[in-house]
């Protein structure tokens, strides 16, 4: 008996441990916030990571270009074995040069070179500025890509919340229609209404059931898309909190100047980069000027390599100034300047395109925001009036002047109106957030 009790308690404890450890995630649904989803998407997004690496690459190119202002220092050496193949025991000299007869020996040499290009101060400074502007443009591009991601996620999150709202009200409407159908069924059995009226109630109920199934399918599709964008698995059981109010939006045109947007600033940096590239190309015809120093050591031995190293000795120190200027390159420098000029004009045209596209986008966003505000005001007025009508209908029902079915039908219409208002409020909050993203360049 004692062993049986011990076995029972051990088994119970094991079952509890297994339940705790292996309890499935989201078994009762989690509460998901808009902020959580944004953070998940930014952390997961390959699009943003790609732009971050673009910034790091641009930073590397800029730092690499700064190396042009530093001297280039190198060290080198040779190890060689000279074998005399001539039978002569004395050096053979022809035309003042020794061509053979030297004794076989090991030779070693070490040299140290240092060179500094003075011309880089006037030929490379525009190139360095070019890479600096490219880096700044990459940073603005990263902000732009982050904005696009946040806007996409905001739209998708708002759609998920909208589906949840519609399903919530669809359940209430179904309860309402079910009660209407049951009352009409009783009325039909009593002979108070025709079969046609009962059939209409049944068809309306079935239509709403189909609508609910369609909304659930739509919700699953949106949740799947949101899961792909965030790297997190969401289910219909999860509770998605409504988008909370962010910064205070003022005025009828809350999104201000195009010049303040990251897309515009990025293109301005690209134009400056193109100008620097053109200036660099114009200076390509100037001569390259450098100073250099070379320090040589040499060692030799007739018998052993290590002795050749031990015999290393100073042989020469050379210093000088080098000037090199191209006289003819087949038009390479000319066409490089022409290409740079075309690239500058191209970047200017891209700026005009951005001004046009962002202008249209901003106008649409401002108009949408204003329209949603007007719609909600209209819904508030309608709901206020409908509440009065519903109150009159309830009093009429209490006095026996209206039927329960009539009252339920009015309540169904009221639920539809409340649903539409809540959907519009959700859309408005999403629009506010998108405006905030545009103004701040992110959240």
ROFIBA-668849 format. One record per residue: z, x, y of N, C-alpha, C in turn. Coordinates in steps of 0.001 Angstrom, whole numbers, padded with zeros to 6 digits, always signed. Atoms other than C-alpha are relative to their C-alpha. Last residue first. Example, Ala and Ser with C-alpha at 12.3 -4.5 7.8 and 13.67 -1.06 7.14 Angstrom:
-000060-000820-001190+007140+013670-001060+000730-000770+001090/+000000+000890-001190+007800+012300-004500+000000+000900+001200/
//
This chain:
-001279+000697-000164-034495+008551+055426+001142+000988-000134/-000763+000065+001242-037955+009980+056010+001289-000728+000253/+000683-000897+000937-040239+011006+058900+000683+000029-001340/-000813-001177+000327-037712+009501+061275-000715+001010-000884/-000613-000558-001200-040002+007020+062982+000718+001309-000303/+001028-000509-000905-042300+006375+060020+000631+000699+001207/+000623-001159+000647-039430+006066+057529-001042+000629+000911/-000972-001092-000115-037557+003753+059904-000556+001282-000605/+000048-000422-001400-040659+001563+060172+000946+001184+000212/+001253-000748-000127-040853+001472+056381-000194+000487+001431/-000178-001313+000616-037177+000510+056246-001258+000854+000133/-000897-000783-000857-037696-002299+058710+000158+001412-000533/+000795-000418-001158-040694-003554+056702+000835+000844+000953/+000890-001072+000473-038566-003585+053533-000852+000529+001148/-000838-001188+000153-035898-005572+055398-000821+001186-000495/-000312-000514-001329-038583-008036+056531+000846+001270-000090/+001203-000674-000493-039911-008445+052988+000244+000612+001370/+000141-001232+000781-036405-009256+051747-001202+000813+000472/-001045-000916-000472-035954-011758+054558-000065+001328-000734/+000440-000511-001303-039324-013369+053678+001024+000979+000577/+001095-000944+000264-038268-013692+050024-000478+000627+001304/-000629-001202+000538-034980-015272+051105-001044+001065-000333/-000683-000696-001090-036856-017746+053318+000616+001306-000500/+001010-000620-000854-039275-018675+050530+000638+000768+001154/+000615-001129+000718-036420-019253+048115-000987+000730+000902/-000969-001104-000029-034531-021428+050637-000549+001243-000686/-000035-000495-001375-037642-023584+051096+000972+001179+000127/+001260-000712-000234-038142-023966+047364-000027+000625+001382/-000103-001271+000716-034468-024886+046937-001266+000843+000209/-000887-000848-000796-034858-027571+049637+000163+001374-000640/+000784-000456-001146-037868-029035+047830+000828+000930+000890/+000981-000972+000518-035808-029210+044656-000843+000569+001139/-000718-001255+000227-032928-030859+046539-000938+001085-000530/-000236-000605-001309-035316-033529+047839+000709+001347-000134/+001304-000479-000475-036515-034221+044291+000130+000665+001375/+000300-001263+000694-032909-034405+043092-001334+000583+000463/-000882-001037-000543-032128-037044+045748-000284+001359-000635/+000475-000317-001354-035147-039141+044803+000823+001126+000621/+001250-000760+000147-034177-038936+041133-000542+000399+001365/-000368-001387+000316-030616-039997+041928-001245+000881-000106/-000345-000308+001391-032011-043140+043514+000407+001469-000140/+000929-000947+000616-031910-044131+047183+000490+000320-001405/+001321+000246-000542-030353-047168+048897-001054+000949-000571/+000852+000662+000978-027264-047201+046710-001402-000280+000489/+000063+001433-000328-024895-046495+049584-000891-000782-000952/-001353+000545+000161-024003-043115+048051+000033-001505+000286/-000266+000077+001448-027728-042409+047666+001381-000599-000248/+000785+001139+000500-028364-043240+051329+000225-000195-001493/-000695+001211-000469-025514-040908+052302-000715-001255-000499/-001226+000132+000791-027056-038194+050110+000786-001247+000411/+000371+000468+001332-030497-038767+051665+001241-000203-000876/+000332+001435-000132-029044-038491+055187-000333-000596-001360/-001274+000690-000240-027396-035172+054248-000229-001504+000127/-000682+000064+001297-030688-033974+052763+001333-000723+000133/+000687+001004+000814-032525-034838+055993+000728-000194-001328/-000302+001305-000593-029943-032928+058041-000628-001121-000815/-001401+000293+000349-030171-029958+055676+000401-001374+000557/-000004+000526+001365-033954-030138+056021+001412-000327-000460/+000453+001399-000011-033718-029786+059791+000079-000629-001391/-000966+000780-000784-031620-026633+059532-000362-001477+000017/-001164+000208+000869-033833-025330+056726+001068-000809+000725/+000331+000959+001051-036925-025857+058852+001203-000318-000874/+000138+001330-000624-035407-024150+061901-000277-001066-001059/-001339+000420-000445-034210-021175+059872-000046-001404+000601/-000734+000425+001195-037601-020984+058126+001399-000479+000373/+000525+001311+000382-039330-020896+061508+000733-000541-001226/-000490+000945-001004-037086-018062+062661-000461-001421-000327/-001406+000265+000332-037815-016277+059397+000612-000968+000997/-000059+000842+001204-041549-016619+059986+001441-000365-000344/+000355+001372-000384-041293-015298+063554+000115-000951-001192/-001086+000507-000841-039429-012191+062389-000259-001452+000401/-001120+000329+000898-041968-011739+059611+001196-000531+000779/+000329+001236+000695-044831-011945+062119+001134-000432-000922/-000135+001102-000954-043225-009306+064368-000251-001348-000688/-001416+000130-000342-042745-006888+061474+000234-001193+000933/-000678+000568+001179-046266-007481+060195+001471-000247+000290/+000367+001417+000069-047688-006924+063687+000685-000691-001180/-000682+000706-001090-045775-003644+064067-000282-001502-000036/-001429+000007+000305-046903-002423+060639+000787-000754+001067/-000219+000936+001102-050512-003437+061266+001487-000114-000321/+000198+001361-000516-050521-001747+064672+000269-001039-001084/-001162+000329-000841-049017+001383+063130-000112-001415+000557/-001169+000200+000872-051615+001471+060355+001232-000407+000796/+000175+001264+000719-054527+000960+062755+001224-000309-000847/-000078+001064-000999-053255+003726+065034-000129-001370-000638/-001418+000272-000234-052587+005915+061996+000182-001070+001070/-000606+000602+001194-056224+005609+060947+001463-000349+000217/+000556+001329+000264-057681+006175+064413+000718-000686-001162/-000385+000890-001112-055418+009057+065422-000474-001422-000253/-001418+000333+000193-055874+010620+061973+000476-000936+001107/-000081+000927+001134-059661+010457+062334+001435-000451-000240/+000462+001303-000482-059459+012024+065795+000063-001055-001098/-001072+000521-000854-057354+014856+064365-000382-001370+000544/-001025+000551+000899-059915+015329+061588+001153-000587+000800/+000491+001309+000434-062585+015748+064274+000997-000667-000950/-000122+000906-001149-060557+018558+065841-000468-001408-000360/-001411+000370-000106-060161+020214+062438+000232-000945+001174/-000304+000930+001093-063947+020166+061968+001443-000479+000077/+000544+001305-000385-064495+021737+065379+000301-001055-001059/-000816+000501-001116-062165+024590+064419-000484-001380+000438/-001269+000470+000579-063872+025008+061037+000911-000556+001083/+000250+001294+000637-067253+025211+062788+001290-000588-000589/+000227+000951-001079-065979+028009+065042-000233-001408-000549/-001309+000297-000592-064530+029890+062061-000130-001017+001127/-000732+000867+000932-067890+029643+060270+001357-000402+000575/+000641+001316-000054-069685+031043+063313+000719-000993-000904/-000404+000632-001265-067206+033918+063565-000592-001405+000114/-001430+000301+000153-067692+034746+059885+000527-000678+001258/-000094+001275+000707-071445+034446+060421+001447-000377-000297/+000532+001071-000823-071354+037154+063073+000180-001357-000678/-001003+000328-001019-069053+039433+061086-000466-001176+000860/-001206+000570+000622-071384+039353+058050+001024-000444+001035/-000327+001299-000596-074589+039821+060062+001254-000641-000562/+000900+001037+000482-075983+042565+057844+000292-001388+000550/-000539+000576+001230-072977+044811+058400-000861-001124-000544/+000885+001038+000541-074307+047189+061063+000574-000493-001331/+001161+000122-000878-072395+049520+063384-000963-001083-000472/+001237+000434+000649-068968+049209+061770-001113-000149+001036/+000582+001172-000645-066257+051226+063443-001327-000330-000655/+001143+000497+000759-063881+053737+061870-000502-001290+000649/+000646+001073-000745-061395+055955+063671-001247-000418-000760/+001263+000481+000568-058984+058156+061740-000514-001171+000837/+000307+001342-000480-056262+060228+063403-001376-000385-000546/+001160+000237-000836-054796+063284+061753-000110-001441+000440/-000266+001154-000873-052161+065002+059693-001205-000202+000899/+001130+000427-000815-052489+067379+056744+000400-001224+000810/-000466+001155-000755-049734+069385+055120-001113-000357+000977/+000627+000403-001264-050777+071858+052441+000712-001198+000605/+001333-000560-000208-049780+073930+049409-000622-000406+001328/+000699+000614-001105-046071+073541+048818-001361+000661+000187/-000245-000626-001296-045007+074773+045418-000802-000725+001072/+000504+000821-001116-044679+073412+041875+000382+000640+001336/+000673-000838-001000-043936+076335+039524-000588-000812+001160/-000991-000867-000642-041352+074429+037516-000611+000824+001128/-000864+000819-000848-043890+071703+036810+001006+000862+000755/+000842+000441-001114-046436+074241+035565+000791-000886+000955/-000009-001088-000978-043662+075815+033503-000863-000355+001209/-001259+000073-000738-043157+072476+031790+000116+001113+001029/+000029+001061-001008-046856+072375+030900+001278-000028+000818/-000786+001203+000281-046839+075736+029126-000041-001002+001170/-000411+000302+001369-049134+078720+028710+000610-001388-000194/+001014-000360+000988-051156+079828+031699+000337-000523-001384/-000553-000914+001006-048971+077920+034157-001078+000280-001032/+000848-000340+001146-049784+075988+037326+000737+000942-000930/-000633-000929+000917-048126+074156+040243-000902+000280-001182/+000801-000368+001167-049404+072340+043333+000770+001006-000839/-000687-001043+000773-047752+070406+046158-000845+000284-001243/+000428-000372+001352-049557+068367+048818+000866+001106-000574/-000818-001166+000383-048345+066451+051920-000300+000298-001466/+000070-000268+001436-050783+064004+053562+000707+001320-000293/-000635-001266+000364-050244+062357+056963-000112+000151-001513/-000329-000255+001404-052275+059592+058549+000619+001374-000157/-000498-001373+000096-052892+057904+061870+000470+000214-001427/-001214-000259+000782-055072+054807+062005+000406+001455+000146/-000605-001269-000415-057728+053188+064182+001299+000185-000778/-001267-000205+000690-060085+050503+062912+000517+001382+000379/-000171-001068+001002-062798+049841+065482+001382-000042-000656/-000745-001132-000560-063362+046462+067187+000263+001043-001090/+000938-001069-000350-066076+044233+065675+000714+001224+000572/+000360-000794+001187-063508+042057+063847-000929+001167+000330/-000462-001384-000157-061974+040905+067129-000434+000911-001144/+000643-000599-001181-064005+037674+067283+000376+001471+000173/+001393-000318+000343-062958+036820+063693-000724+000665+001178/-000014-001149+000911-059281+037060+064628-001411+000431-000366/-000302-001174-000812-059838+034772+067594+000012+001267-000847/+001187-000300-000796-061542+032245+065295+000227+001244+000855/+000982-000571+000932-058663+032393+062799-001278+000383+000739/-000409-001377+000278-056183+031892+065625-000986+000688-000941/+000232-000781-001221-058083+028800+066775+000358+001474-000219/+001446-000235-000082-058190+027444+063205-000347+000814+001248/+000335-001012+001012-054415+027876+062905-001479+000354+000054/-000465-001287-000523-053908+026016+066181-000321+001136-000968/+000905-000365-001096-056076+023182+064855+000404+001349+000592/+001254-000450+000614-054132+023109+061575-001002+000426+001071/-000249-001348+000514-050857+022945+063514-001263+000571-000641/-000070-000879-001170-052208+019958+065460+000233+001449-000428/+001377-000287-000392-053170+018389+062120-000048+000870+001255/+000610-000893+000989-049615+018693+060848-001419+000392+000410/-000527-001348-000254-048225+017194+064053-000598+001017-000968/+000611-000504-001237-050503+014163+063672+000462+001434+000273/+001428-000187+000268-049547+013528+060045-000698+000620+001216/+000206-001270+000707-045863+014132+060872-001474+000262-000290/+000065+000133+001453-045770+011346+063446-000371+001326-000657/-001303-000330+000589-044583+011933+067022-000030-000014-001532/-000263-001437-000126-048114+012142+068474+001317+000420-000649/+000604-000652+001164-048840+008642+067138+000334+001488+000008/+001224-000757-000197-046435+007309+069736-000482+000626-001306/+000455-000468-001312-043878+004629+068948-001312+000746-000026/+000582-001309+000286-043218+002523+065875-000677+000497+001261/-001032-001011+000264-040921-000245+067152-000546+001381-000321/+000798-001084+000564-043667-002347+068781+000922+001184-000292/+001027+000615+000838-041937-005700+069438-000918+001029-000632/+001316+000212-000579-038812-003999+070695-000974-000624-000975/+000060+000640-001308-035780-002560+068914-001449-000156+000449/+001383+000014-000469-035117-001775+065271-000064-000781+001308/+000303+001186-000796-031512-000853+064542-001421+000107+000550/-000149-000177-001442-031347+001795+061821-000389-001287+000729/-000098-001401-000373-030940+000654+058235+000257+000139+001486/+000529-000315-001332-030256-002867+057008+000220+001471+000307/-000952+000168-001102-029651-003103+053283-000640+000416+001312/+000136-001125-000925-032408-003628+050754+000900-000244+001194/+000995+000182-001055-031089-006200+048306-000023+001225+000911/-000549+000485-001267-029159-004960+045307-001110-000120+001039/+000539-000754-001126-031025-004679+042057+000525-000601+001299/-000126+000725-001264-028990-005889+039097-000482+000902+001137/-000578-000743-001124-030205-004463+035810+000021-000868+001258/-001430+000309-000107-030810-006965+032995+000663+000720+001172/-000205+001261-000732-034583-006869+033551+001467-000374+000162/+000204+001174+000843-034516-003198+032472+000220-001265+000829/-000603+001227-000515-034854+000110+034265-000344-001162-000929/+000375+001210+000734-035457+003535+032736+000758-001190+000553/-001149+000722+000547-035261+006394+035215-000486-001276-000675/-000459-000712+001186-037990+008947+035963+001225-000620-000635/-001343-000568-000184-038259+007522+039474+000471+000849-001179/-000103-000699-001287-041966+006704+039803+001337+000702+000176/+000897-001160-000028-042473+005896+036124+000166+000798+001287/-000533-000985+000941-039417+003638+036066-000847+001264-000002/-001137-000638-000671-040609+001826+039197+000622+001071-000894/+000552-000869-001050-043953+001123+037528+001113+000762+000715/+000646-001121+000677-042197-000217+034430-000564+000989+001016/-001071-000889+000470-039904-002346+036578-000580+001217-000705/-000519-000713-001169-042942-003782+038357+001123+000951-000377/+001031-000940-000447-044631-004669+035074+000511+000833+001179/+000048-001097+000970-041430-006210+033707-001031+001054+000405/-001183-000841-000190-040997-008288+036875-000027+001194-000941/+000223-000762-001220-044567-009614+036637+001161+000947+000274/+000998-001027+000333-043968-010660+033041-000259+000905+001203/-000678-000981+000850-040771-012426+034125-000955+001111-000430/-000856-000823-000853-042595-014161+036983+000721+001077-000799/+000885-000863-000784-045312-015387+034600+000799+000931+000905/+000495-001021+000921-042678-016729+032197-000915+000984+000719/-001107-000918+000257-041002-018537+035100-000432+001122-000931/-000163-000817-001199-044322-020047+036183+001129+001009-000185/+001078-001001+000015-044948-021231+032643+000114+000940+001193/-000347-000932+001077-041553-022958+032654-001051+001115-000111/-001012-000911-000534-042398-024480+036056+000452+001004-001052/+000662-000880-000967-045601-025942+034631+000982+001013+000588/+000717-001020+000776-043704-027323+031634-000713+000998+000920/-001001-000866+000622-041283-029149+033952-000675+001131-000768/-000568-000807-001087-044135-030543+036060+001035+000986-000538/+001001-001009-000366-045937-031697+032921+000512+000921+001107/+000059-000969+001086-042796-033480+031686-000973+001136+000332/-001242-000782-000077-042268-035204+035037+000014+001094-001071/+000101-000868-001175-045923-036315+035068+001236+000898+000143/+000889-001098+000369-045569-037635+031510-000168+000970+001162/-000761-000899+000877-042550-039734+032510-000840+001218-000357/-000980-000687-000847-044500-041220+035422+000833+000988-000808/+000734-000951-000835-047431-042015+033096+000954+000785+000898/+000113-001233+000784-045096-043622+030558-000707+001082+000824/+001089-000071+000974-044251-046244+033179+000017+001340-000746/+001165-000754-000486-040893-046717+034869-001047+000034-001094/-000018+000028-001458-037981-049190+034500-001188+000755+000611/+001153+000748-000492-038609-049989+030852-000099-000057+001502/-000474+001305-000472-035109-048985+029786-001146-000857+000531/-000531+000723+001169-036547-046183+027661+000507-001384+000382/+001149+000458+000800-038623-045157+030674+000466-000804-001206/+000613+001114-000723-035532-045015+032904-001189-000573-000780/-000894+001163+000150-033734-042887+030325-000598-001237+000675/+000102+000377+001410-036725-040518+030190+000872-001219-000281/+001219+000805+000146-036866-040546+033973-000200-000442-001443/-000225+001294-000654-033233-039403+034134-001223-000906-000139/-000935+000767+000834-033853-036676+031538+000266-001381+000597/+000710+000454+001206-036952-035481+033419+000907-000863-000875/+000938+001065-000400-035106-035345+036746-000701-000581-001226/-000830+001181-000268-032264-033385+035119-000875-001184+000416/-000489+000492+001301-034753-030941+033643+000840-001257+000175/+001083+000760+000623-036492-030680+037015+000411-000549-001372/+000237+001213-000780-033244-029646+038727-001051-000889-000664/-001157+000865+000262-032318-027153+036031-000181-001348+000704/+000157+000503+001374-035850-025771+036275+001163-000911-000382/+001003+001073-000061-035500-025507+040069-000215-000617-001382/-000630+001144-000660-032261-023529+039654-000956-001195+000060/-000995+000555+000929-033906-021219+037095+000686-001223+000600/+000764+000714+001015-036911-020757+039384+000942-000623-001027/+000263+001351-000501-034517-019905+042205-000805-000816-001005/-001284+000683-000240-033143-016919+040303-000229-001438+000450/-000498+000418+001318-036604-015971+038997+001322-000744+000151/+000808+001121+000470-037968-015958+042561+000484-000512-001354/-000313+001193-000824-035119-013785+043828-000749-001220-000534/-001350+000450+000370-035498-011307+040946+000383-001275+000771/+000118+000639+001319-039251-011103+041533+001348-000541-000460/+000674+001282-000198-038601-010424+045232-000148-000751-001317/-001008+000917-000544-036086-007710+044345-000602-001384+000214/-000944+000277+001092-038718-006046+042149+001066-000990+000461/+000678+000902+000933-041342-006389+044905+000911-000369-001175/-000007+001336-000621-038943-004868+047450-000667-001026-000909/-001379+000495+000099-038391-001910+045099+000096-001409+000581/-000231+000373+001394-042164-001477+044749+001406-000561-000197/+000812+001176+000347-042796-001553+048491+000320-000487-001412/-000557+001139-000745-039894+000809+049171-000758-001277-000330/-001200+000429+000719-041084+003152+046402+000643-001199+000690/+000425+000589+001273-044561+003328+047935+001196-000545-000782/+000647+001290-000288-043128+003863+051422-000420-000702-001285/-001062+000939-000372-040759+006561+050174-000564-001381+000317/-000767+000338+001200-043629+008339+048395+001064-001045+000317/+000856+000832+000842-045867+008187+051446+000745-000442-001250/+000104+001327-000614-043059+009481+053648-000819-000950-000867/-001287+000655+000261-042397+012370+051227+000008-001406+000590/+000029+000408+001403-046095+013228+051343+001295-000697-000390/+000936+001116+000135-045996+013243+055138-000031-000515-001428/-000642+001196-000561-042868+015393+055241-000895-001233-000181/-001064+000347+000952-044520+017908+052878+000743-001247+000490/+000654+000673+001131-047630+017867+055065+001027-000438-001041/+000292+001363-000454-045412+018684+058071-000691-000807-001103/-001283+000704-000115-044011+021695+056221-000217-001451+000437/-000435+000327+001366-047510+022793+055176+001326-000756+000017/+000798+001148+000439-048655+022584+058811+000419-000437-001403/-000529+001172-000697-045786+024878+059839-000755-001266-000410/-001329+000306+000559-046800+027395+057162+000586-001250+000642/+000243+000598+001315-050457+027231+058224+001326-000378-000672/+000380+001396-000223-049361+027833+061815-000283-000719-001324/-001193+000687-000509-047535+031023+060762-000288-001477+000231/-000845+000337+001155-050495+032082+058631+001293-000693+000427/+000693+000998+000821-052786+031889+061666+000883-000432-001176/-000255+001299-000641-050266+033738+063831-000652-001128-000790/-001407+000309+000280-050432+036612+061335+000373-001346+000626/-000066+000394+001412-054233+036560+061504+001421-000376-000398/+000484+001379+000080-054077+036563+065280+000022-000510-001441/-001043+000884-000549-051855+039673+065178-000446-001469-000021/-000698+000816+001004-054200+041431+062759+000997-000996+000581/+000915+000671+000928-056879+042983+064990+000699-000976-000936/+000934+000870-000719-054876+043947+068105-000972-000716-000939/-000690+000661-001099-051722+045396+066603-000948-000880+000814/-000533+001288+000456-053555+046092+063360+000700-000764+001112/+000911+001090-000356-055571+048756+065192+000513-001365-000456/-000305+000433-001367-052625+051148+065034-000835-001216+000386/+001148+000513-000742-053058+051338+061273+000456-000509+001368/-000403+001120-000841-050362+053574+059770-001181-000407+000863/+001032+000399-000941-050959+055920+056865+000473-001237+000776/-000529+001018-000914-048613+057939+054678-001086-000315+001024/+000871+000506-001065-049675+059949+051619+000743-001026+000841/-000651+001111-000689-047484+062137+049367-000884-000388+001182/+000350+000199-001405-049159+064448+046884+000681-001256+000529/-000697+001168-000543-048113+065990+043591-000390-000123+001463/+000049+000188-001457-050149+068464+041551+000715-001302+000361/-000658+001235-000452-049883+069955+038072-000112-000081+001512/-000134+000219-001437-052049+072503+036316+000678-001335+000314/-000502+001337-000322-051977+073998+032841+000138-000097+001503/-001348+000193-000513-054120+077116+032289+000328-001493+000117/-000496+001342+000350-057228+078639+030781+001437-000144+000470/-000811+000103+001216-058269+081791+032660+000421-001454-000258/-001426+000014-000318-061099+081555+035181+000815-000148-001293/-000633-001299+000207-064553+082652+034017+001467+000031+000333/-000460-000304+001341-066336+079685+035497+000664+001359-000069/+000460+001009+000955-067959+078048+038507+000465+000291-001417/-000410-000420+001333-066272+079826+041402-000381-001108-000964/-000906+000897+000706-068243+079052+044533+000306+000530-001381/-001315+000002-000636-069795+081502+047034+001010-000914-000660/+000067+000667-001307-073310+080647+046009+001347-000109+000663/+001383+000253-000381-072532+081577+042412+000016-000771+001312/+000178+000563-001341-069243+083174+041401-001481-000141+000286/+001434+000036-000263-068217+083754+037791-000206-000733+001321/+000576+001200-000611-064538+084688+037553-001492+000143+000262/-000212+000021-001454-063766+087610+035239-000637-001259+000574/-001431-000202-000234-063312+087674+031476+000348+000009+001475/-000294-000991-001049-066694+086163+030796+001505+000085+000209/-000432-001267+000652-067034+084408+027450+000364+001052+001035/+000896-001146-000220-067122+081031+029243+000562+001242-000685/+000954-000060+001106-065339+077999+027759-000982+001160+000144/+001162-000836-000323-062284+078315+030011-000885+000118-001228/+000387-000917+001077-059906+075440+029284-001275+000737+000398/+001294-000623-000193-058144+073673+032199-000244+000991-001127/+000091-001235+000799-055332+071321+031247-001410+000552+000153/+001270-000358+000629-054500+068654+033806+000113+001303-000773/-000312-001000+001023-051533+066723+035186-001314+000321-000708/+000927-000272+001100-052120+064840+038405+000597+001017-000944/-000015-001325+000627-049923+063222+041051-001006+000094-001113/+000856-000123+001173-049385+060306+043361+000085+001408-000578/-000191-001295+000644-047110+059015+046090-000844+000036-001264/+000250-000071+001437-047829+056201+048506+000235+001421-000501/-000438-001284+000555-046774+055077+051980-000219-000027-001503/+000274+000006+001430-048476+052323+053971+000306+001390-000554/+000826-001090+000561-046925+051991+057409-000163-000152-001510/-000806-001081+000574-045668+048559+058519-000914+001100-000528/-000624-000742-001090-047382+046093+060875+000874+001156-000499/+001036-000753-000717-049798+044853+058195+000590+000839+001128/+000046-001363+000538-046765+043887+056073-001050+000855+000699/-000837-000866-000842-046323+040847+058334-000026+001449-000469/+000785-000436-001155-049290+039214+056543+000799+000920+000919/+000937-001031+000436-047288+039122+053297-000808+000539+001178/-000781-001225+000180-044483+037243+055014-000885+001156-000451/-000420-000458-001327-047000+034656+056215+000783+001307-000094/+001180-000564-000667-048624+034406+052794+000349+000523+001390/+000299-001287+000640-045221+033961+051137-001196+000672+000667/-001015-000953-000467-044246+031232+053612-000268+001395-000569/+000333-000319-001398-047533+029445+052900+000996+000995+000583/+001181-000870+000043-046835+029645+049150-000391+000424+001408/-000452-001320+000458-043325+028266+049699-001156+000988-000080/-000770-000619-001083-044701+025387+051772+000435+001408-000394/+000974-000366-001033-047339+024598+049143+000696+000683+001172/+000578-001284+000413-044557+024719+046544-001086+000457+000973/-001048-001002-000223-042747+021989+048449-000513+001384-000390/+000019-000343-001419-045994+020016+048558+001069+001029+000349/+001243-000731-000259-046277+020126+044765-000072+000442+001461/-000211-001375+000475-042637+019126+044431-001236+000854+000247/-000824-000692-000995-043296+016068+046606+000214+001455-000413/+000736-000055-001263-046186+014888+044439+000780+000789+001050/+000831-001212+000008-044367+015809+041211-000773+000154+001308/+001410+000046-000386-041778+013138+042144-000715+001345-000097/+000909+000021+001153-038526+013215+040155-001452+000272+000386/-000351-001042+000956-035991+014240+042794-001023+000116-001130/+000231-001292-000652-037719+012186+045481+000300+001141-000959/+001443-000218-000151-037964+009147+043188-000302+001358+000625/+000613-000257+001301-034346+009273+042015-001470+000379+000170/-000433-001335+000423-033072+009590+045592-000621+000372-001341/+000664-000990-000844-035145+006604+046713+000356+001416-000433/+001398-000063+000433-033964+004544+043730-000777+001019+000831/+000077-000677+001301-030316+005302+044442-001450+000211-000416/-000221-001424-000241-030700+004382+048126-000108+000786-001304/+001232-000529-000588-032202+001007+047209+000111+001507+000224/+000160+000135-001449-029210+000262+045013-001322+000621+000447/+000886-001002-000572-029037-000409+041269-000147-000251+001494/+000274+000386-001384-026146-002270+039648-000774+001139+000656/-000613-000811-001042-026341-001725+035914-000340-000556+001367/+000751-000101-001243-027000-004159+033086+000762+000795+001049/-000329+001176-000799-024617-005232+030359-000724+000027+001347/-000155+001130+000907-025958-002907+027682+000338-001277+000752/+000452+001233-000642-027263-000595+030399+000176-001226-000892/-000025+000050-001459-026832+002403+028086-000515-001342+000497/+001298-000089-000660-026118+001801+024416+000127-000131+001502/+000256+001261-000694-022587+002512+023215-001316+000105+000751/+001382+000443+000180-022866+005513+020926-000291-001339+000652/+000956-001094-000118-019771+007404+021984-001430-000495+000004/-000094-000615-001328-017498+004434+022698-001103+001040+000198/+000418+000987-001006-018605+002376+019684-000021+000610+001389/+001456+000167+000109-018434+005401+017369-000508-000960+001063/+000619-001228-000509-014909+006199+018586-001517-000120-000007/-000149-000009-001456-013801+002587+018100-000662+001223+000621/+000931+000994-000538-015231+002505+014551+000067-000028+001525/+001362-000553+000097-013464+005761+013683-001029-000955+000592/+000116-001023-001031-010128+004372+014939-001410+000593+000017/+000055+000686-001285-010544+001240+012830-000187+000990+001138/+001313+000647-000092-011366+003329+009731-000172-000689+001345/+000983-001071-000182-008321+005547+010265-001395-000581+000173/-000117-000469-001380-006121+002452+010748-000990+001134+000302/+000405+001057-000936-007360+000808+007544+000019+000503+001435/+001463+000111+000043-007195+003993+005444-000502-001020+001014/+000516-001206-000648-003582+004574+006520-001526-000054+000060/-000201+000138-001445-002743+000967+005700-000555+001204+000753/+000926+001035-000482-004310+001298+002230+000132-000168+001516/+001335-000615-000118-002488+004569+001580-001014-000994+000541/-000077-000915-001136+000848+002863+002326-001350+000677+000231/+000000+000841-001210+000000+000000+000000+000000+000871+001253/
//
